[in-house]
Amino acid sequence: MKKFPVVTDLPADMMQAIGRVIVEYALLELQLSRIIYDLLGVDQKVGRIAVREPRVKDRLEIIFDLINQKRLALTDHEMKLLRKTSEACLIGRDQLAHGTWVRNPETGTLLLRSTKGQWQPVKGQRGKTKHAIKPEGILVSTAEITALGDVINLLSRRFVELRDALLASLRSSRRKRA
């Protein structure tokens, strides 16, 4: 990637969409933590002390392990889908939260500079080049950022539904034991 000037004055609608992604993702992290605390049977204060703030990937592993340990219902297919969608959202969110925006002076196009992962800057080259060595400028539209926020919102709502179902299942199993 040629050296393009760094830009901080993004269009207002793009800034708003990026902010929404960050806020929606924070809510998703909270929903996952609440599920863990519920499955452990602790309140939020004790949960934050005991569990801390693991990455989303680790929170999902904790949740799935606890669901299996407590013999609660969640299919392997659903777990894989939740994991895959969560990972895709994390990648998008991290790119937006930690990426640097640049502008191609020739075209005026805004690009998100990626320094994570790998790519092929030269067609037909053998192997891939690390973004850390040769960053890639990714064309990202406001519509794509908005769509990511929508997916994170839907995923967060799915975890609220899952939490409600798990709480009902836990209450039911406690009644059966009593």
C-alpha positions in Angstrom: 0.0 0.0 0.0 1.3 3.4 -0.9 1.7 5.8 2.0 -1.5 7.8 2.1 -2.3 10.5 4.6 -4.0 9.5 7.8 -7.5 10.9 8.2 -9.5 11.6 11.4 -12.3 13.7 10.0 -14.5 11.0 8.7 -18.0 11.8 7.5 -20.6 12.1 10.3 -22.7 9.2 9.2 -19.6 7.0 9.1 -18.5 8.1 12.6 -22.0 7.4 13.9 -22.0 3.9 12.3 -18.6 3.2 13.9 -19.8 4.4 17.3 -22.9 2.2 17.0 -20.7 -0.9 16.3 -18.6 -0.1 19.4 -21.6 0.4 21.6 -23.4 -2.7 20.3 -20.3 -4.8 20.8 -20.0 -3.6 24.4 -23.6 -4.7 25.0 -22.8 -8.1 23.4 -19.9 -8.5 25.9 -22.2 -7.6 28.8 -24.9 -10.1 27.6 -22.3 -12.9 27.5 -21.0 -12.0 31.0 -24.5 -12.1 32.4 -25.0 -15.6 31.0 -21.8 -16.7 32.7 -22.9 -15.2 36.0 -26.3 -16.8 35.8 -24.9 -20.2 34.9 -22.4 -19.9 37.9 -25.2 -18.7 40.1 -23.4 -15.5 41.2 -24.4 -11.8 41.0 -22.6 -9.4 38.7 -20.3 -8.0 41.3 -19.0 -11.5 42.3 -18.9 -12.5 38.6 -16.8 -9.6 37.7 -14.3 -10.4 40.5 -14.3 -14.2 39.8 -14.5 -14.3 36.0 -12.9 -10.9 35.1 -13.4 -9.7 31.5 -12.2 -12.4 29.2 -12.3 -12.0 25.4 -15.6 -12.9 23.7 -14.1 -16.1 22.3 -13.2 -17.2 25.9 -16.6 -16.1 27.3 -18.3 -18.3 24.7 -16.1 -21.3 25.7 -17.0 -20.7 29.3 -20.7 -20.5 28.4 -20.6 -23.7 26.3 -18.6 -25.6 28.9 -21.1 -24.6 31.6 -24.1 -25.5 29.4 -22.6 -28.9 28.8 -21.7 -29.3 32.5 -25.2 -28.5 33.6 -26.7 -30.6 30.8 -28.7 -27.7 29.4 -30.0 -27.8 25.8 -28.0 -26.1 23.0 -27.2 -27.9 19.8 -23.7 -28.2 18.4 -24.9 -26.5 15.3 -26.2 -23.5 17.3 -22.9 -23.3 19.2 -20.9 -23.3 16.0 -23.1 -20.7 14.5 -22.9 -18.4 17.5 -19.1 -18.9 17.7 -18.6 -18.2 14.0 -20.9 -15.1 14.0 -19.3 -13.8 17.2 -15.8 -14.2 15.7 -16.7 -12.4 12.5 -18.2 -9.5 14.6 -15.1 -9.3 16.7 -12.9 -9.0 13.6 -15.0 -6.2 12.1 -15.3 -4.4 15.4 -11.5 -4.6 16.1 -10.8 -3.3 12.6 -13.0 -0.3 13.2 -11.9 0.3 16.8 -8.2 -0.1 16.2 -7.8 0.6 12.5 -6.4 3.8 11.0 -8.3 5.6 8.2 -6.3 6.9 5.2 -7.4 8.8 2.1 -6.1 8.1 -1.4 -5.1 11.6 -2.5 -5.6 10.7 -6.2 -9.2 9.5 -5.8 -10.3 10.9 -2.4 -11.4 7.4 -1.4 -11.3 6.6 2.3 -9.6 3.3 3.2 -9.3 1.4 6.5 -5.7 0.5 7.0 -5.4 -3.1 8.1 -2.2 -4.3 9.9 -3.6 -7.6 11.1 -3.8 -10.9 9.2 -2.4 -11.6 5.7 -3.1 -10.8 2.1 -1.7 -11.1 -1.4 -0.7 -7.6 -2.6 0.7 -9.0 -5.8 -1.6 -11.3 -7.9 -0.1 -14.7 -8.5 2.5 -14.4 -5.7 3.4 -17.5 -3.8 2.1 -17.4 -0.2 0.7 -14.4 1.6 2.2 -11.2 3.0 1.5 -10.1 6.6 -0.5 -6.9 6.9 2.0 -5.8 9.6 4.8 -5.8 7.0 2.7 -4.4 4.1 -0.6 -2.9 5.3 -3.6 -3.2 3.1 -6.1 -0.4 2.5 -9.6 -1.8 2.7 -12.6 0.0 1.1 -15.3 0.0 3.8 -18.6 1.8 3.2 -20.9 3.3 5.8 -23.6 0.8 4.7 -21.2 -2.1 5.5 -20.4 -0.6 8.9 -24.1 -0.1 9.6 -24.8 -3.7 8.6 -22.1 -4.9 11.0 -23.8 -3.0 13.8 -27.1 -4.6 12.8 -25.5 -8.1 13.0 -24.0 -7.4 16.4 -27.4 -6.2 17.6 -29.1 -9.3 16.3 -26.5 -11.5 17.9 -26.8 -9.7 21.2 -30.6 -10.2 21.1 -30.1 -13.9 20.4 -27.9 -14.1 23.5 -30.7 -12.4 25.5 -33.1 -15.1 24.2 -30.6 -17.8 25.1 -30.1 -16.3 28.6 -33.9 -16.3 29.1 -34.1 -20.0 28.0 -31.2 -21.0 30.2 -32.7 -19.3 33.2 -36.0 -21.0 32.6 -34.2 -24.4 32.3 -32.2 -23.8 35.4 -35.3 -22.9 37.4 -37.0 -26.0 36.1 -34.1 -28.3 37.0 -34.0 -26.7 40.5 -37.7 -27.4 41.0 -37.2 -31.0 40.0 -34.5 -31.5 42.5 -36.5 -29.9 45.3 
